Amino acid sequence: MRILLALTLATTALAGAASADQLRDRALEIYKPLPSTTPAVADNPATPEKVDLGKALFFDPRLSASGVFSCYSCHNLTTGGDDNMETSVGHGWQKGPRNAPTALNAVLNEAQFWDGRAADLKAQAKGPVQAGVEMANTPDNVVTTLKSLPAYVDWFAGAFPGEADPVSFDNMAKAIEAFEATLITPAPFDAWLNGDDAALSDDAKAGLTLFMDKGCSSCHSGVNVGGHGYYPFGLIEKPGSDILPEGDKGRFAVTETADDEYVFRAAPLRNIALTAPYFHSGKVWDLDVAVSIMAESQLGAEFSEQEVTQVVAFLNSLTGTMPAITLPVLPAETAETPRPTTMVTP
């Protein structure tokens, strides 16, 4: 009897292991674990000096005309890499048109912004600095500000050696990109993909199975579980205007192609549990509700309460560990530093 029981238990264990291996093998056809080293970026080799400079610039509010807003203002690294607001507040306390995406793991996206208008983080870094509703500055004023601070002049020279005039708007963007490329957050899902069976709960594994079986992974795939490809929001059933504002036609603003109306880049889902509210409109605060809306609008499906719970358990497994970041000490202003522009409340 004992021998039979032992054989039964061993057979059950082997079957469970085989099932886990099959699920992992299937998942690895769709997903890849995060890289163990900082991803390289095109035409911008990283050095410690460049990363340190980029970190200082990321936190420096003097890149804005008012001296109030920095990259960190909308991409708070303590709250999931975004600002947890429906839409961000910028110069003159204006509200931006879209929800701020997370900066975490953003280097892994195919393109930046909800409409993909920036090819990479270098291009993305320049946009908010110049946007009137965000930092409202100009490239010339940014360069003048940076050159007025001797420490920045030295840091740029160290980060871009051999250049005759290293303090430039382009190099500002390259440095910020180099820093943001370090914002990689390994999660339990990565440990599980790498072979740790205990890294995911049974609910998370069931949620992953549903995520693949139901078709969510058709858009949300790859190393960033999304962040690539452009899809209509409302592929099967268009959400109401409270969630999908009629005035924001998404990628159409970039391509001016009718087929791109209400088309958006698939959101990367890493750390999604930390980045409410959801969607480009920022109208949904509950992840369970967001999952149900996506099921209805993109798949034409109605998930049961248990299915939603399991999918959310899988999404929670994408919450990663932040790299340790020490706040930079920024150089003080000098007599040559441009004074902040007065912010006018609209």
N, C-alpha and C positions, 0 to 999 in steps of 0.2 A: 504493500500500500504506500509506504513512504517513497519507494522508488518511483512508483507511478505518479505520485504527487510532485516529486522533484522533476520528473520528465515533463509533466504538464506545465509547471511553472517555467521551466526552461524554454519550452516551446512557445509559451505566451510571451516571454521576454524577447525571444528571437523574432516573433511576429511583430511585436511593438517596435523593435529596432529597425526591422525591414520597412515598416510603415513610415517611421520617421525619416529613414534614408530616402524613401521614394518621394516624400513631400519635399525634402531638401533638394533632391536632384531636380525635381520639377521647378522649385523656386529659383534655383541657380540658372535655369534657362531663361528666366525673366529678370532676375535681380543679380546684383553683384555687391559684395561687402565693400565698405569704405576702404580706400587705400590706407596702408599703414604709414605712409609718409605724405607730406604736403604735396598736393597735386601741382605739377608744373603748368604754367600758363604760357600761351603763345607769345613770342616776341617780348618776353619780360622775365628773364631769369631772376630768381629770388636770391637775395643775400641777407644775412642778418641785419646789415645796415639799412637795406631797403625796407625790410619788414618793420624794423623799429621806427623808421621815418613814417611809414604808412600808418602805424598805430598812433603816433602823435597826431598826424593829420586827421585820422578818423575821429579822434576825440576833441579836436580843436574847433571851438565855435567861431573863431575868427575867419574861417573860410566863408562864413555868411556875412552879408552886408551889415546886419544888425549886431553881429558879435554874440548872438544868442543861440543859434542853431548849429549843430554839428551833424556829421553822419550818425553819430551815436544817438542823437535826439530821436530819430525815427527807427533806428536799428539798435535797440537797447540789448546789450549782450547779457544782461541779467534776467531778461524776461522773454527769452526765446529768439532774440535777434530781430524783433520788431517792436512796435510801440504799444501793442494791445489797444489800439484805438480804431474806430470805424474807418476814418481816414485821418491822415496826419495833419498836425497844425504847423504852419510855417510862417514866413515873414508877414508881419502885420496881423498875426493871429488868423490868417486865412486858412481855410480847410482845403486840403488837396482833393483831387477827384477820385483817388483810388486807395484801397487798403495797402499799407506798406508791407511788401514781402520780407521774409526773414533774410538776414545776411548770412546765417549759418549754412554752411555747405553750398552757398550760392555759386561758388566757383565751379561746381559740378553741373550747373544748368547749361542747357544748349544756348540760351540767350537770356538777357535780363529784362526785367519789367514784365508786367502782365501781357503786354502786346508784343514782347520780343524786340522792341525797337533798338535795344543796345546789344551789340554782338557779344560783348564780354564785360567784365567788371571794370576795365579801364574806361570804356565808353560810358558805362553806367555811372561811374564816379563823377563824371563831368556834368551829368544832367541836373541833379538836384542843386548843385552849387549855383547854376545859372537860372534855374526855374524861378519865376517871379513869385509863385505861391510857396516856395520852399526856402532856399537860402538867398535868393535874389541878388547874387553877386555877379561880377564879370571876371573873365580870365585875367585881364590886366590888373584889376584891383587885388585879386588873389595873389598874383606874382609880386605886386608892390608890397603887399602885407608881409609875405614870406621873406622878401629880400630885406625888409626893415628889421628883421629879427636875426641877429648874428648867429645864434645857435642853429637856426634853420638853414642858413647859408652853409654852415659847416656840415650839417647832416645831409643836405642834398649833395654836397661835394663828395662825401663819403659813400653815399648810396649810388651815385652816378659818376664814378671816377673817370677822368679823362675827357669829360665834356667841357667845352669852353664856357657854357652858360647853363649849369645844371638846374638852376631854380626856374622851372617852367611849369605851365599848366599841364602839359602832357606828362611830365615827370611826377607831378603831384598825383595824377590819376594812376600812374604805374605803381607808385609806392602804396597807395591805398589798396590797389588790387593785390599786391604782394602780401599785405597784411591780411586782407579778407580771405585769401587762399589758405591761411592757417586755421580758419574757423571751422574745423572739421570735428564732428561730434559722434564718435563711435557709440553704437546703441546695442541693446540686447539682441536685436534682429541680426546685427553683424556677427555677434558671437555665435548665434545659432547657425547662420550661414557657414560660419567657419568650423562647425562641428560640435558645438556645445549644446547637447539636447536639452539641458535643463534651463537654458537661457530664455525660452518661451514657455508660457503657461499653456495648458490645454486649450483654454479659451482663445488665446492668441493664435495658436496653430489652427484651430477651427476657423478663426477669422481670416487668417491667411488663405486657407483653402477656399472659403467663400469669396474672398477678394479676387482670387484667380478664376474660380469657376463661374462667377457671375459676370466677369468681364471688366472689373475695375482696373485690372492690370493692363488692359489694352492701351490705356492712356498713362497710367501711373506705374511705370516700369523703370528699369535701369538702376544705377547706383544711387540716385537721389529719389527713387520712387516717384518719378515725375520730373518736371523741369525741362521737358523736351516735347516737341510736337505741339500743334495748334488744333484746337477742337471747338466746335460750336458749344456754347453753354445753352443747353436745351436741345440736345441732339434728338431726343424723342419727344419730350414735353417741355416747352419753354416755361421757366419759372415766371412768377409775377413780377411786375415792375418794382415791387418793394425789394426784391433780391437782384433782379437784372434790370437796372435803370435803362430806360429807353434811350437816353441821351448819350450813353457810353457804348459805342459800337465796337470796342475792342481793337483788334488788329486791322480793321478797316481804315483806321486813322493812319496806319503805317503804309498799307499797300494800296488803298483806295480801290480795292477790288470788292465787288458786291458779295462774292462768296465768303468774304472775310468779315461780314457784319456779325457782331456778337460772338466772334471767335477769339479765344484767349489761349495763351500757353498753358499747358497742363501744369497745375501747381505741384511743386515738389512737396512730398508729404513727411519728410523727416522733421521731427520736433513739432508736428502738427498739433499735438495736445497742448503745446505751450503758446500757440500763436493765434488764439481767438482774438477778435472775431474773424469769420471766414468769408471767402470769396473776394473777388476784386472790389465788390461794393462794401464789404465789411458789415453786412447786415445780419449775420447769423452768429450768435455767441455760443451755441451749444454744439459740441462735436457730434453727438447723437443725431441732432436735427440736421446737421450738415450732411451726414452720411445718408440719411433718409432722402434728403433733397437730391443728392447726386444719383441715388438709385433710381428715383422717379424720372429725373430730367435727362439723365444720360443713358440709362439702361431700360427704362420703361418697366421697372420692377418695384415691387413693394416689399421691403424687408420686414420680417417679423421683429418683434422686440428682442428676441434672443439673437437673431442674426445681426442686428445693429450692435448689440452688446459685444458679440464676438468680433465683429469687424473693428470696433473701437478698441478692443483689447489688443488686436494686432497693431493698430495705429499707435497705441501707447508704447508698444515695443520699439517704435522708431524714435522715442525720446532718448537723446544721447547725452554723453558727458562732455561738458564744455572744457576746452583747454584753459589752463590757468593763465590769466591775463593780469599783469600788474599795470595799474593806471600810470600813464606817462606824466612826467612833470614838464609842463610846457613853458617855453621861454616867455619872459615878460615883454610887454610892449616897449617901444622906444619912441623918441620924439618924432621919428619918421613914419611910424605906423599909422595908416589911415584910421580916422576915427569912425566909430560905428554910425551907421545910418539910422536915423530915428525911425522907429516902427510906428506906423500910423494904423490905428484900429479902423477897419472898414465900417 
